[in-house]
Amino acid sequence: MAIRLTLGHIEGFDDTVSTFAQQLGLSSVQFHSPSDLKGERGYWEVDELRDLRERCERAGLVVEGIENVPYRHWNRVLRGLPGRDEQLENYRTTIRNMAAAGIRMLGHNFMPTYVWRTDLRARGRGNALVTAFDAGRAEEGNELAGYKLAPDEPLESIGPDQMWDNYRVFLDAVLPVAEEVGVQLAVHPDDPPVESVGGVARILSSPEGLERAYEVSRGSPAWGLDLCLGTVSEMAGQQSVNRVIDFFGPKGRIFYIHFRDVQGTVPRFKESFLGEGNYDPAAVLRRLIDVGFDGFMIDDHVPAMIGDEDTWAETASAAYCSRGRAHAIGYLQGLLNALQVEWRG
């Protein structure tokens, strides 16, 4: 199967998004906890999932997958709190309903404090707006605190042993159902990849942590990586990216990719345009091909160029369909063509 280049992390589907995808020459999309899915009963319903898929198909777009259920659907699972059994059952229902609706990829993170940034308006090349993280300022709070997947209440302290136990409970509960109905569960590394932030440990913050998660999955064919190259680059640059690709790629455990990069590694980094970050995009893509990757790739956190809305402050379709995103997609299309990789939009 050829690699697919997909318009990713869509917050909600409308004519603006579908036209943007078509103008970029893309024929598939991936969603990020989309506003189209209400999930009012603690899980996504078959009808709303099927309606989203069919709306996309009428616009000539295949739905590759969805990433991240709403925080309220599984906050107790993430934190190991009473009530998680009910949420785990709801998560299993979501998996079954996705299969019934014909959507076979569900991405997840395991960060109770979600993605953490200390600056949403850092300056990149040509004064483009990018996000940044500085561990020395983390105690000031998360600039993404108001985002829909971030917790809306102070969290209790959670250590690494408890977080590993929480993740083990989650996988033991959901992987058998995912295997049964043919849905793949792809985990996103912890962003930023630090040992702890906001009083909560981060267990998927290193190549070693990701390898341990593979062990916890017990080799389930339903478990793999949502390989966020930017997050792995935040660990140790090209070195960590190469290690993760070489470990998971031959095992067929890289389900899909967030193709982005940063300048610098923890404890301080800022996001960047492709080609000016820690790794060589062409070398990374070639390495992925060499280990047999044949999933889909999406653009991800893109710089806000002149005339664009802020990268994270605005998630409406008009802001999402930006110059920065078009640049990232065009860069990847050129890279695939230059390397003579078989792919489709």
N, C-alpha and C positions, 0 to 999 in steps of 0.2 A: 504494500500500500504506500502511496506517495505521501510525503509530508503535506499537511494542510496549513496554510496561513490564514488565520481566523481573526475577525474583528472581535476583540475580547473585552471583558470587564464592563459589559453594558449594564447600566443601572436601570434602564427601562426602554421598552421598544416602541418606536413610533416611526412616522414617515421620514423624519430627519435622519435617524440612524440607518434605516434601510437604504435610503438614497446615498448616504455617505459610504456605506459598504459597497454598493453597486459601483459608485464612481471610482472607488479604489480597486475595483476588479476582484472583490472577494465574494465568495458564495456561501460562507458559513459564519456563525456568530457564537459567542460564549457569553453567559450572563453572570452577574455578580449580585447575589441576593436581590433579584430584580423587584422593583416596585409593582410589576404586573402580577406578582404572586402575593396574595393577601395572607394566606396561612393563618386564618383567624382561630383555628382549632388546635394550633400548636404543631401543625404539619402542613405540607403543601398537598392540596387536593388534586386528584386525577384530572378533573375537568379544567382547572386553571392551568395546569401544566400542559395539557393537550391543546388548550386554546392558544397558549403562547407559542408552542411548536407550530401549530397550523397557521397562525398569523405570519410567522417568519417564513414558512414554506410558500405561502401565497406571494410573498415578496421575493421569492427565489433564493431563500437563505436556509441552510441546514443549521439546526441547533446542535453544536458539538457537546455542550454540557452547561452545567450551572455550578457556581462556586459560592459556598457559604450560605447556610440557612440563617435566618434571623437570629440575633443573639438571644432573644427571649425564648426561642425554641429549645435552647440547650445550655443556658447559662449554668444550670445546676449540674449538668454533666461535666462541663469544663472545670467547675469548682469543687466537685465531689460533695454536693450538698443534698440534704433530704429532698426528695421529690425527683431525683434524677432517674429513677426507674420509669416513671411515667414519661419523662422526656425521652428516654432511650426508646421506649415503645413508639412514641411519636416519630422519632428519627427513623426507626425501622419502617414505619408507615410511609414516610416520605420516600424512602428508597423503593419500596414496592410500587408506590404511585408513579414515581419517575419511570420505572420500567414499563408500567402499564401505559404511560403516555408516550413511550418511545424515546426517552432521553436517558442515555446510558452512562453519563459521567457526572459525578458529584464531587466537587472539591471541598476541602475543609482545612481550617487552621486549628491549632490547639493553644491559642493565646487568650486567656481570660481578660488580659488588659489590652488586647488587640495590637495592631500596628502602632508604634510609638514614634512620634517625631517631636523635635524641639523647635523646629522652624519650618513653616509652610511657604515662606517667601524668601528663601535664600536665593542668591544670585548665581546663575550659571553662565555659560558662554553667551556673550552679547547681552548680558543682563536678563536672560530668560529666567523665569521663576521656577525654582526647583525646591524639593523638600530636603531637609537635612536632619541629622541626629548628632548630638553631642552628649555623651554619657555624663559629662560634668554638669550639665544643665537639666538632666532628667528629673531631678527632684522638684523642679519648677512646675512639672505637670506635662501632660500629653496634649500637644496642639491639635491632635485629632480627637480629642475627648468628645466632641459633639457629633462625630460621625455615627451613622446608623448601626454599625457593628461594634462600636465601643461601649463598654459598660456605662450605665447611667447612674451608678451608685458606687460609693467607696467599697473596695474589696478587702477581704481578710487576707492576711499573709498566708502564702502557700509555698511550701518548700519543694525541692526537686523530687524527693521520694513520693510525696503525695501526688505531684503532677504525673509522675510515671504510673502510679497506681490508677489515677483517673483515666489516663490514656489507655491503659490495659483494659480497664472495665469497658470503656467505650468500644474498643475494637472487638473484644470478645462478644459484645452484645450485637454489633451491627454487621460484622464481616460475614457470618453465616448467611444472613438474609441477602446481602449484596451478592455473594456467590450464587445463591439459589436463583435470583432473578436476573443475573447478568449485568449488574451495575458496578462500575469501577469507582473506588473511593481514593481520591488523590489528596495527599497531605502537603500543605504549604509549609516551608521552613519558618522558624520564628524570625520576625522582622521588627526591630533590629535583633541580631543574633548575640544577645548579651546573656549573662548568667541569670539576671533577675532585673525586673523593672516594675515599678509600682508595687513593690512588695511581693510580687509573684514570680516564681522561678520560670525560666524558659528552658525547656528540655530539648527542643529541636533547633538548637542554636549553633551546631557544629556538625562537620561530617560524621564525627563519632556518634553524636546524638541521633542523626538520621539513620545511621547504620543500626543503632540499637532499636530504633522504631521498627525497622525491617524485621529484626528478631522478634519483637513483640507481636508483629503481625503473623508470625509463624509461617511465613512464606505463602500467605493467602494470595491467590491470583487476583483477588478483588482489591488488593492494597498496592498503592504505588505513590510516586511523587508527582505533585504539581511543582515542577522544578522551576522555582523562581530564581533565575540566574542572578538577578540583582541582589537578592537576599544572600545567596551563597557567596557572591562576590564580596559582600560586606564582611564576611568571615575572614578570608585571607586572600582575596583577589583571585587571580588565575589559578593559583595552587589549589584552593578549596573547590573551585569550579571543576577543575580537571579530576580531582579525587572523587567527587560526587558522581560525575558522568561515568567514570571508569568503574565505579562500584555498582551503580544501579542500572546503567545502560545495558550491559550484557545479560542482565537478569530480566530484561523487559519490564522494568519497574519505573521507567520514566513515562508517565501517561501523557502529560502535556507540559508546555514550557511557557513561562513568562520571560520574554526576551527583553531585558533591560539591564542597565548597569549603573554603577556609582563610581565616584572618585573618593579614594580612601577606604579604610576598613575600621571596624570598631576599635576604639571607642568613639571615633568621629568619622563621618562620611557625609557626602551630599550626592543627590542623584544627578545624572548627566545625560547628554545625548549619547546615542549609540556611537561607538567608535572613538570616544574620548575618555572612557572609563578605565577600570582596572584590567579588563581582559580584551583580547583580540577577538572581535565577533566572528570573523571568518574562520579563525582557528577553532573556536568553540563549536561553530556549526559543523565544520568538517569532522571534529571529534565525535559529535552526536551522530553523524551519518555513519562513521566507522564502527560505532558500538551498536548500530542497528535501530536507532530511533526512527519511528515512522508514525508518530502521533501528530497532534496539532500544536502550533505555536501562536501565541497572541502577543500583541504589543502590551505594554504595561505602563506604570507611572511615567508619563511623558512630561518633559519641560513645557511650560506655558510660554509660547513665543509671542512676539508683538501682535496685539490684536486678539490674543486668546484670553479666556477667563483664567483665574487662578487654578493650579493643578488639582487642588483638593477642596477649595472653598465652595465650588459650584459644581453640581453633578447633573444639571439639566442637559438635555440632548444637544442644545445649541453650544454649550460649553464643551461637552464631550467630543463633539465632531470638530476638532481643533487642528490648527496648523502643526502643532507638535505631534499629534497622533498621525497625521498624514505623513509627516517626515519619517516617523518610526516605521510605519508600514512600507513606505517607499524604499527606505534603507534595506529592510529585510527582503523585499522583492528583488532588489538589485543584487543583494548578496547571494540569494538562492540562484539567480540566473548566472551570475559570474562564476559560481562554483559548479555550475551545470548539474544542480541537484534536481531530481524529479519532484515536482511539487504542484499543488493546485491551490488557487485562491478560494 
